[in-house]
């Protein structure tokens, strides 16, 4: 079962890496596949597990090199993404 995220929460969440970048709204996240938050600026991808965004830098970094098309649905429980492909 895929749990999505409340749109109001999505409006305020920012990538903890890119929020420090220059620009109008750094760190803005896009909801992808109803269970991933993707930051175009940093390339970090954060899973939403059981309706809770996992906004840990280490978690986003694990998925950085995985293309959006290859992100698993639902996100796995804390496993290495290389083992998921």
N, C-alpha and C positions, 0 to 999 in steps of 0.2 A: 504494500500500500504506500503510495506517495503522498507525503504531507507537504503542502505548499506553504507560503509565507504570507502574512498579513500585509497588504499594500502600504499601510501606514508605517509599518516597521521597515519595509523596503525603502521607503522615502528617507528614513533617517540613518540607516546603516551605511557605513563607508568601509572600503578596504583599509585595514590598518596599516598597510604599506603605502598605498598611493594617497592617503589622506594628507600626507606631508608634501605632495607634489604641488607645483605652481598651477594656477588655472582658476576658472570660474567655480567649478564644483568637483574638486579632486576626490578620487576614490569612489565615485558613484558606481553602484552595482546594478547589473542587469540580471533578472531572473531568467534562467535557461532551463528548459525541460521540466519546469515546475519543481525542481529539487536542487538546483545549483545557483549560486550567486557568482557572477563573473565580472571581474574588473578589467575593462579594456586597457586602462593605463598601465597596470602592473602585470597583467596576464594571469594573476592569481585567480584560482577557482575554489570557492568554498562550498562544501556540501551542506544540504539541509537534511538533518537526520531526525526523524520523528517530529517534524515541525520546528526544530530548533536549528538555526544557522550556526555552523561551527566556524567561527571567525578567528581561529588561531592562525597566526602567520605560518607556522609549520605545516598546518593542514592545507592552506591555500598554495603553498610552495610545492607540495607533493604533486599537485595536479597541474602545475603551470605549463608543463610541456605536453599535456594531453589536449588534443584538439577538442573543441566544443562538441563536435559530432561524435567523438569517441567517449564522452563522459558517460559512465554507466548510470542506468536508472533502475532502481533507486541506488543512491550512493552506497558503496560498501562500508562496513563498520571499521574505519580506521586502518584499512589495509594499504599496502604499497600499490599505487596505481599501475606500475609496470606489470605486476602480477595479474592485473585485471584485464589486460589487453590480449 
